[in-house]
Amino acid sequence: MNKKIYALIPIIAISIIIIISICKNINKESYIRKTIIISDTILNITAQTSDKKMNNLISLITNEINRIDNIINPYNQKSEIAIINKKSLDGIKEIEISKELSRIFETGLKYSRLNYSFDITVRGLIELWGFGIKENQTVPTQEEINEALNNIDSSKLNIITNEDKIFLKLGKNLTFDFGAYGKGYIITKLIEIFKNENIENYLIDYGGDTYANGVNRKGDAWVIAIRNPIESSEENSEKYLALIKSTNYAIVTSGDYERYFTENGTNYHHIIDARTGFPSYNSVSATIVHTNSEEADALSTIAFLMGTNFFTNENFKYREAYILTPEEELFIFTNENF
């Protein structure tokens, strides 16, 4: 595998005694790792804290993820976005939304207008291809894709405020999906929990989206490995594309190797180009390093969709980007001024 580097810069009584002993151990701080599965996603947390605080932390995190799931998960029929999607399909053109969801929409609209292959109104295509809860995935016909494309257009969406209420104003029967940056948004909310709990050194890994804060147990920056999706190739023995030293950075990767199906010898993955209606094959994986996990998540999807053309757009702001092409070339760009 060839590596091409653009401006790469190094980053960066006895019973009483026993009870007392147990209490001391519970409150003693050390680096603790916990794994939970929530919203069908694996969450790994490593933090310098006590067992008691960690248990409380996990409870707070679980409650927060469940809360957000009730806002942005389109597969949760009681979620705010699922209700909005249904109203839109029923022909309702003005729909009241919460302040938090409005904030989430703003991120999606920003990037939908910077690159048209990325669009938060892509929900219809995702359902058509069967990514999500559909079990029998298959390639749609061109006619079906064209029909779905007719209702993918974020320019037909406006967010308006009227007497302290916020509304979506729709020009079409649009449906929405935040899968491109939803996990990143969740991590931004988890970071707030760690801050409120006065925990400074920790690592979050939520379904592969990571955020590293402070230092690891050795007092050094955390080291995050970027998976090499072609490591099984006989011609390539590199286990990782890169090892990134990270303190207070989000590192997020989008790739074609985790959610896909094969039909007639071709792999079809879940990252759909909103312009064509088909999966994008400009990249094998794209990784973004950013101070904000929500931005990193959205940008990693866009970088995957665009391939190396991503580097030419000055509107995209990030610390580092790693793009692996179908030709097994790794392109790296570092912004020393970010």
GUDODO-57859 format. One record per residue (C-alpha): residue number from 1; x, y, z. Coordinates in Angstrom, 1 decimal, padded with zeros to 4 digits. Example, Ala and Ser with C-alpha at 12.3 -4.5 7.8 and 13.67 -1.06 7.14 Angstrom:
<r 1,<012.3,-004.5,007.8>>
<r 2,<013.7,-001.1,007.1>>
% end
This chain:
<r 1,<000.0,000.0,000.0>>
<r 2,<001.4,003.4,-001.0>>
<r 3,<001.1,006.3,001.3>>
<r 4,<000.9,009.9,000.1>>
<r 5,<001.3,012.6,002.6>>
<r 6,<000.1,016.2,002.2>>
<r 7,<001.8,018.5,004.8>>
<r 8,<002.0,015.9,007.5>>
<r 9,<003.1,017.4,010.8>>
<r 10,<003.8,015.5,014.0>>
<r 11,<001.0,016.0,016.3>>
<r 12,<000.1,015.7,018.3>>
<r 13,<-013.5,-004.8,065.3>>
<r 14,<-012.4,-007.0,062.0>>
<r 15,<-015.8,-006.5,060.3>>
<r 16,<-015.4,-002.8,060.8>>
<r 17,<-011.9,-002.9,059.3>>
<r 18,<-013.2,-004.9,056.3>>
<r 19,<-016.1,-002.4,055.7>>
<r 20,<-013.7,000.5,055.9>>
<r 21,<-011.3,-001.2,053.5>>
<r 22,<-014.1,-001.8,051.0>>
<r 23,<-015.3,001.8,051.2>>
<r 24,<-011.7,003.0,050.6>>
<r 25,<-011.4,000.7,047.5>>
<r 26,<-014.7,001.9,046.2>>
<r 27,<-013.6,005.6,046.4>>
<r 28,<-010.1,005.0,045.2>>
<r 29,<-009.5,006.5,041.7>>
<r 30,<-007.9,004.4,039.0>>
<r 31,<-008.3,003.9,035.3>>
<r 32,<-011.5,001.8,034.9>>
<r 33,<-012.9,000.4,031.7>>
<r 34,<-016.6,-000.4,031.2>>
<r 35,<-018.5,-001.7,028.2>>
<r 36,<-022.2,-001.5,027.6>>
<r 37,<-024.4,-002.1,024.6>>
<r 38,<-027.1,000.6,024.1>>
<r 39,<-029.2,001.5,021.1>>
<r 40,<-027.6,-001.5,019.3>>
<r 41,<-024.2,000.1,019.6>>
<r 42,<-021.2,-000.9,021.7>>
<r 43,<-020.0,001.8,024.1>>
<r 44,<-016.5,001.5,025.7>>
<r 45,<-015.6,004.0,028.4>>
<r 46,<-012.2,004.2,030.0>>
<r 47,<-011.9,006.9,032.8>>
<r 48,<-009.7,007.8,035.7>>
<r 49,<-012.3,007.6,038.5>>
<r 50,<-013.6,005.4,041.4>>
<r 51,<-015.8,002.4,041.0>>
<r 52,<-018.6,004.3,042.7>>
<r 53,<-018.3,007.3,040.4>>
<r 54,<-018.0,005.0,037.4>>
<r 55,<-021.2,003.3,038.2>>
<r 56,<-022.9,006.6,038.6>>
<r 57,<-021.3,007.8,035.3>>
<r 58,<-022.6,004.8,033.4>>
<r 59,<-026.1,005.4,034.7>>
<r 60,<-025.9,009.1,033.6>>
<r 61,<-024.6,008.1,030.2>>
<r 62,<-027.2,005.4,029.7>>
<r 63,<-030.0,007.9,030.5>>
<r 64,<-028.6,010.5,028.2>>
<r 65,<-028.2,008.1,025.2>>
<r 66,<-031.8,006.9,025.7>>
<r 67,<-033.0,010.5,025.9>>
<r 68,<-031.3,011.4,022.6>>
<r 69,<-032.5,008.1,021.0>>
<r 70,<-036.0,009.5,021.7>>
<r 71,<-035.1,012.5,019.6>>
<r 72,<-033.0,011.4,016.6>>
<r 73,<-033.5,007.6,016.1>>
<r 74,<-035.8,007.2,013.0>>
<r 75,<-036.3,003.5,013.8>>
<r 76,<-037.8,004.4,017.2>>
<r 77,<-041.3,005.1,016.2>>
<r 78,<-041.9,007.2,019.3>>
<r 79,<-038.9,009.5,018.6>>
<r 80,<-039.3,013.1,017.6>>
<r 81,<-037.7,012.5,014.2>>
<r 82,<-039.8,009.4,013.4>>
<r 83,<-043.0,011.4,014.2>>
<r 84,<-041.7,014.3,012.0>>
<r 85,<-041.0,011.9,009.1>>
<r 86,<-044.5,010.4,009.4>>
<r 87,<-046.1,013.9,009.4>>
<r 88,<-044.1,014.9,006.3>>
<r 89,<-045.2,011.8,004.4>>
<r 90,<-048.7,012.6,005.4>>
<r 91,<-048.3,015.9,003.6>>
<r 92,<-047.9,018.3,006.6>>
<r 93,<-045.7,021.1,005.4>>
<r 94,<-045.1,023.0,008.7>>
<r 95,<-044.0,020.9,011.7>>
<r 96,<-043.1,022.2,015.2>>
<r 97,<-039.8,020.8,016.5>>
<r 98,<-037.8,021.1,019.7>>
<r 99,<-034.9,023.5,020.2>>
<r 100,<-032.5,020.6,020.5>>
<r 101,<-033.6,019.0,017.3>>
<r 102,<-033.4,022.4,015.6>>
<r 103,<-029.7,022.5,016.7>>
<r 104,<-029.1,019.1,015.2>>
<r 105,<-030.8,020.0,012.0>>
<r 106,<-028.6,023.1,011.6>>
<r 107,<-025.4,020.9,011.4>>
<r 108,<-026.9,018.7,008.8>>
<r 109,<-028.2,021.6,006.7>>
<r 110,<-024.8,023.3,006.8>>
<r 111,<-023.0,020.3,005.3>>
<r 112,<-025.9,019.5,003.0>>
<r 113,<-025.4,022.9,001.4>>
<r 114,<-021.6,022.5,001.2>>
<r 115,<-021.6,019.2,-000.7>>
<r 116,<-024.7,017.8,-002.4>>
<r 117,<-023.6,014.2,-002.1>>
<r 118,<-024.4,014.6,001.6>>
<r 119,<-028.0,015.3,002.4>>
<r 120,<-030.0,014.9,005.6>>
<r 121,<-033.1,014.2,003.5>>
<r 122,<-031.6,010.9,002.3>>
<r 123,<-033.9,008.8,004.5>>
<r 124,<-036.0,007.5,001.6>>
<r 125,<-032.9,006.1,-000.1>>
<r 126,<-031.6,004.4,003.1>>
<r 127,<-034.9,002.6,003.5>>
<r 128,<-035.0,001.7,-000.2>>
<r 129,<-031.7,000.0,000.0>>
<r 130,<-032.7,-001.8,003.2>>
<r 131,<-030.0,-000.5,005.5>>
<r 132,<-031.3,-000.3,009.1>>
<r 133,<-034.0,-002.7,010.2>>
<r 134,<-034.8,-004.4,006.8>>
<r 135,<-033.5,-008.0,006.7>>
<r 136,<-033.6,-008.8,003.0>>
<r 137,<-031.4,-006.1,001.4>>
<r 138,<-031.4,-005.9,-002.4>>
<r 139,<-030.3,-003.5,-005.1>>
<r 140,<-033.3,-001.3,-006.1>>
<r 141,<-034.3,-000.7,-009.7>>
<r 142,<-033.3,002.6,-011.3>>
<r 143,<-036.9,003.5,-011.4>>
<r 144,<-037.2,003.1,-007.7>>
<r 145,<-034.0,005.1,-007.1>>
<r 146,<-035.3,007.9,-009.3>>
<r 147,<-038.5,008.0,-007.4>>
<r 148,<-036.7,008.3,-004.1>>
<r 149,<-034.4,011.0,-005.5>>
<r 150,<-037.4,013.1,-006.2>>
<r 151,<-037.9,013.6,-002.4>>
<r 152,<-034.2,014.2,-001.5>>
<r 153,<-033.6,018.0,-001.5>>
<r 154,<-032.5,019.8,001.6>>
<r 155,<-033.0,023.1,-000.2>>
<r 156,<-036.7,022.5,000.2>>
<r 157,<-036.3,022.7,004.0>>
<r 158,<-036.3,025.9,006.1>>
<r 159,<-036.2,026.3,009.9>>
<r 160,<-038.3,029.2,011.1>>
<r 161,<-039.1,030.7,014.5>>
<r 162,<-042.5,032.1,015.4>>
<r 163,<-043.3,033.4,018.8>>
<r 164,<-040.6,031.3,020.6>>
<r 165,<-041.7,028.2,018.7>>
<r 166,<-039.5,026.5,016.0>>
<r 167,<-040.9,025.0,012.9>>
<r 168,<-039.7,023.0,009.9>>
<r 169,<-041.2,024.4,006.7>>
<r 170,<-041.2,021.8,004.0>>
<r 171,<-041.4,022.3,000.2>>
<r 172,<-041.6,018.5,-000.4>>
<r 173,<-042.5,015.3,001.5>>
<r 174,<-039.0,015.0,002.9>>
<r 175,<-037.8,012.5,005.4>>
<r 176,<-034.7,012.8,007.5>>
<r 177,<-031.8,010.7,008.8>>
<r 178,<-029.0,011.8,011.1>>
<r 179,<-027.0,008.6,010.8>>
<r 180,<-024.1,010.5,009.2>>
<r 181,<-023.4,012.4,012.4>>
<r 182,<-025.8,011.2,015.1>>
<r 183,<-023.1,009.3,017.1>>
<r 184,<-020.9,012.3,017.0>>
<r 185,<-023.7,014.4,018.5>>
<r 186,<-024.2,011.9,021.3>>
<r 187,<-020.5,012.0,022.2>>
<r 188,<-020.7,015.8,022.5>>
<r 189,<-023.4,015.3,025.1>>
<r 190,<-021.4,012.6,026.9>>
<r 191,<-018.5,015.0,027.1>>
<r 192,<-020.7,017.4,029.0>>
<r 193,<-021.5,014.6,031.5>>
<r 194,<-017.8,014.0,032.1>>
<r 195,<-017.2,017.7,032.6>>
<r 196,<-020.1,018.0,035.1>>
<r 197,<-018.7,014.9,037.0>>
<r 198,<-015.2,016.6,037.1>>
<r 199,<-013.6,013.7,035.3>>
<r 200,<-010.7,014.9,033.2>>
<r 201,<-008.9,011.8,031.9>>
<r 202,<-011.1,009.5,029.8>>
<r 203,<-011.6,007.8,026.5>>
<r 204,<-015.0,007.3,024.8>>
<r 205,<-015.4,004.8,022.0>>
<r 206,<-019.0,004.8,020.8>>
<r 207,<-019.4,002.4,017.9>>
<r 208,<-016.0,003.3,016.6>>
<r 209,<-016.4,007.1,017.0>>
<r 210,<-013.8,008.1,019.6>>
<r 211,<-013.1,011.1,021.8>>
<r 212,<-009.9,011.2,024.0>>
<r 213,<-009.6,013.7,026.8>>
<r 214,<-006.6,014.4,029.1>>
<r 215,<-004.1,011.6,029.4>>
<r 216,<-004.0,007.8,029.8>>
<r 217,<-002.8,005.8,032.8>>
<r 218,<000.9,006.4,031.8>>
<r 219,<000.3,010.1,031.8>>
<r 220,<000.7,010.3,028.0>>
<r 221,<-001.6,011.2,025.2>>
<r 222,<-004.1,008.6,024.3>>
<r 223,<-003.2,006.5,021.2>>
<r 224,<-006.0,005.8,018.8>>
<r 225,<-005.5,003.2,016.0>>
<r 226,<-007.2,003.7,012.6>>
<r 227,<-008.2,000.3,011.4>>
<r 228,<-006.8,-000.9,008.1>>
<r 229,<-009.8,-002.4,006.2>>
<r 230,<-007.6,-004.2,003.7>>
<r 231,<-005.3,-005.8,006.3>>
<r 232,<-006.4,-009.2,005.1>>
<r 233,<-004.8,-008.7,001.7>>
<r 234,<-001.9,-011.0,001.1>>
<r 235,<000.0,-008.0,-000.3>>
<r 236,<-000.6,-005.9,002.7>>
<r 237,<000.4,-006.8,006.3>>
<r 238,<-000.1,-003.4,008.0>>
<r 239,<-002.5,-003.8,010.8>>
<r 240,<-003.3,-000.1,011.1>>
<r 241,<-003.4,002.7,008.7>>
<r 242,<-002.1,005.0,011.4>>
<r 243,<-001.7,005.4,015.2>>
<r 244,<-002.8,008.8,016.3>>
<r 245,<-001.7,010.5,019.6>>
<r 246,<-004.7,012.3,020.8>>
<r 247,<-005.5,014.7,023.7>>
<r 248,<-008.9,016.4,023.6>>
<r 249,<-009.6,015.3,020.0>>
<r 250,<-012.4,013.3,018.4>>
<r 251,<-011.3,010.7,015.8>>
<r 252,<-014.1,009.4,013.6>>
<r 253,<-013.9,007.0,010.6>>
<r 254,<-016.5,006.2,007.9>>
<r 255,<-015.9,003.1,005.9>>
<r 256,<-017.5,000.7,003.5>>
<r 257,<-016.6,-002.5,005.3>>
<r 258,<-019.0,-002.8,008.2>>
<r 259,<-022.5,-002.4,006.8>>
<r 260,<-022.9,-003.9,003.4>>
<r 261,<-024.4,-006.7,001.4>>
<r 262,<-023.3,-008.6,-001.7>>
<r 263,<-025.3,-009.1,-004.8>>
<r 264,<-024.1,-010.6,-008.0>>
<r 265,<-020.5,-010.4,-006.8>>
<r 266,<-020.7,-006.7,-005.9>>
<r 267,<-020.6,-005.2,-002.4>>
<r 268,<-023.1,-002.5,-001.7>>
<r 269,<-022.5,-000.5,001.4>>
<r 270,<-024.6,001.9,003.4>>
<r 271,<-023.0,005.3,002.6>>
<r 272,<-025.3,006.5,-000.2>>
<r 273,<-024.5,009.4,-002.5>>
<r 274,<-027.6,011.7,-002.3>>
<r 275,<-027.0,012.8,-005.9>>
<r 276,<-026.9,009.4,-007.6>>
<r 277,<-028.9,007.2,-005.2>>
<r 278,<-026.1,004.6,-005.1>>
<r 279,<-023.3,003.8,-002.7>>
<r 280,<-020.2,005.9,-003.2>>
<r 281,<-017.0,004.1,-004.2>>
<r 282,<-014.5,007.1,-004.0>>
<r 283,<-013.0,005.8,-000.8>>
<r 284,<-012.6,002.7,001.3>>
<r 285,<-012.4,004.7,004.5>>
<r 286,<-012.1,008.3,005.7>>
<r 287,<-011.0,009.4,009.1>>
<r 288,<-011.3,012.9,010.5>>
<r 289,<-009.5,014.4,013.6>>
<r 290,<-011.4,017.3,015.1>>
<r 291,<-012.0,019.0,018.4>>
<r 292,<-015.8,018.5,017.9>>
<r 293,<-017.1,014.9,017.5>>
<r 294,<-020.3,015.9,015.8>>
<r 295,<-018.3,017.9,013.1>>
<r 296,<-015.8,015.1,012.8>>
<r 297,<-018.6,012.6,012.2>>
<r 298,<-020.3,014.6,009.5>>
<r 299,<-017.0,015.4,007.8>>
<r 300,<-015.8,011.8,007.8>>
<r 301,<-019.0,010.9,005.9>>
<r 302,<-018.4,013.7,003.4>>
<r 303,<-014.7,012.8,003.0>>
<r 304,<-015.8,009.2,002.2>>
<r 305,<-018.3,010.4,-000.3>>
<r 306,<-015.8,012.8,-002.0>>
<r 307,<-012.6,010.8,-001.9>>
<r 308,<-009.5,012.9,-002.3>>
<r 309,<-011.5,015.8,-003.8>>
<r 310,<-012.3,016.5,-000.1>>
<r 311,<-008.9,018.0,000.3>>
<r 312,<-009.6,020.7,-002.3>>
<r 313,<-012.6,022.2,-000.4>>
<r 314,<-011.5,025.0,001.9>>
<r 315,<-014.9,025.2,003.6>>
<r 316,<-014.2,022.0,005.5>>
<r 317,<-012.3,022.7,008.8>>
<r 318,<-010.5,019.9,010.7>>
<r 319,<-007.2,019.0,012.3>>
<r 320,<-006.3,015.9,010.2>>
<r 321,<-007.9,013.8,007.5>>
<r 322,<-006.9,010.3,006.3>>
<r 323,<-008.5,008.9,003.1>>
<r 324,<-007.8,005.4,001.9>>
<r 325,<-008.7,005.1,-001.8>>
<r 326,<-009.9,001.9,-003.7>>
<r 327,<-006.4,001.8,-005.1>>
<r 328,<-005.1,001.2,-001.6>>
<r 329,<-003.3,004.5,-001.4>>
<r 330,<-003.5,006.5,001.9>>
<r 331,<-003.7,010.3,001.6>>
<r 332,<-003.1,012.3,004.7>>
<r 333,<-003.6,016.0,005.3>>
<r 334,<-002.8,017.9,008.5>>
<r 335,<-003.9,021.5,009.2>>
<r 336,<-001.3,023.0,011.5>>
<r 337,<-003.4,026.1,012.0>>
<r 338,<-006.6,024.3,013.2>>
% end
